[in-house]
Amino acid sequence: MAASLPASWAAFQSKLAAAPPATSEEYWLMVKRQFPLAENLLYLNAANVCPSSRPVLDRHLEFLTDFHRNPSFQNREKYDGRKESLRSKLAKMMNAGAGEIAIARNTSEGSNIVVNGIDLKEGDEIVITSHNHPSSNDSWKVRAKRHKLVIREAQVPVPASSPQQLFDTVAREITSRTRVLAITHCTSTTGNRYPVAELANLARQHKLWYHVDGAQTFGAFHIDLKAMDCDSFAGSAHKWFMGPLEAGMLYVRQDRIAELWPSVVTAGWSDKVEGARKFEVYGQRDDPRLVAFEAAVDFLDLIGMPAVEARLEQLVTRLKQRLSDNAAVHLKTPREWTVSGGVVKFMVRGKSTRQLYDKLYSGHRVALASTPAGESEGLRFSPHIYNSMEEMDRAAAIVKSLS
Ligand SMILES: Cc1ncc(COP(=O)(O)O)c(C=O)c1O
């Protein structure tokens, strides 16, 4: 029966109970062992997709099997409660109200619900940045074409020298016609962290809808949505959150929910659907996946988001240090943790980014991402809690050997 905890879950809990402090390498090697990553793979692509831990995967498989053994309405009744417990746990983790959380399919969907749901009129202006993901920028451009809105795209300098410079780049695009500010908490392009709280003040002063794309921070940072003071925030479960594919969340601040139209309406809809739930009436969901998402919350909660964030800082700081020991490396991501996140973007002078990307995987089994050309050109490493310090050193040594 799908109510019991898998053996891997119980084993992880007992290992945690006996574990050394979360500041020790031994602790994180124990965490690393919870992941089914291939032994000969150096996985550095959390900004794209993360593996799930074995406890999360086992819980997913257990519910998936149970679902397909007995797909009756009766056996699926439990999922209503499961969805609500996922919502409450996400809300608690991020300091929000449960009614402010919609279970979306990913960041793209969450951001698109906002793009298409806000009432706007011809001539209204939307401020975006050149480093937002297409799920935020292209969707706004499509909407602008359809409803004759004006897009003002803040051009982000590479490298950005300070949070103030990022703030100023955005602030200068705001006019008396601006209605929306859509930014990215940490970018996937060069790994800049935006001064989200300061931008919230700016958005309040100008009475804007303030949307934050959290694809690169949800599951990586200890996020406090009340402190961030945004109107909406979207994240994906399959990235840093280490949950299932095609699951995600959209936060909409309580006093803004009534202003936002749903994008998909189907069976289950009514004006009485409460809170942000009205943005997730999609028809039949993949119910077992929602349990896997809940398990991913539980897994992160057992470790604690502050500890996860602190470990990510350690890993990234070490990686940047080791990469910078190599004079041929040009870091595109700021060195300081307070203005960056889990993304480390760099180029190797005199070497083709495309060829290095290929060699790193084919010759050394280092899984990464790359931008082959343009101002954000470079190789992208994005480690997470399943990586070790030794892997940070090894990745930098491999880059050196190819320089
Ligand atoms: C900043 C940012 N926003 C949104 C997305 C889209 O995420 P998803 O494909 O999970 O919707 C990504 C994906 O890499 C991203 O980096």
The ligand as a Tripos MOL2 file, in Angstrom:
@<TRIPOS>MOLECULE
LIG
   16    16     1     0     0
SMALL
NO_CHARGES

@<TRIPOS>ATOM
      1 C1         15.8720   31.5960  -15.4010 C.3       1 LIG1
      2 C2         15.0230   30.5240  -16.0140 C.ar      1 LIG1
      3 N1         13.6920   30.7030  -16.1080 N.ar      1 LIG1
      4 C3         12.8780   29.7670  -16.6090 C.ar      1 LIG1
      5 C4         13.3770   28.5760  -17.0870 C.ar      1 LIG1
      6 C5         12.4310   27.5830  -17.6520 C.3       1 LIG1
      7 O1         12.3430   26.4840  -16.8120 O.3       1 LIG1
      8 P1         11.3760   25.2880  -17.1920 P.3       1 LIG1
      9 O2         11.8550   24.7330  -18.4910 O.co2     1 LIG1
     10 O3         11.5160   24.3420  -16.0710 O.co2     1 LIG1
     11 O4         10.0160   25.8630  -17.3110 O.co2     1 LIG1
     12 C6         14.7620   28.3410  -17.0410 C.ar      1 LIG1
     13 C7         15.3200   27.1040  -17.5520 C.2       1 LIG1
     14 O5         16.4890   26.8780  -17.5850 O.2       1 LIG1
     15 C8         15.5910   29.3400  -16.4780 C.ar      1 LIG1
     16 O6         16.9140   29.1740  -16.3760 O.3       1 LIG1
@<TRIPOS>BOND
     1     1     2 1
     2     2     3 ar
     3     2    15 ar
     4     3     4 ar
     5     4     5 ar
     6     5     6 1
     7     5    12 ar
     8     6     7 1
     9     7     8 1
    10     8     9 2
    11     8    10 1
    12     8    11 1
    13    12    13 1
    14    12    15 ar
    15    13    14 2
    16    15    16 1
@<TRIPOS>SUBSTRUCTURE
     1 LIG1         1 GROUP 0 **** ****
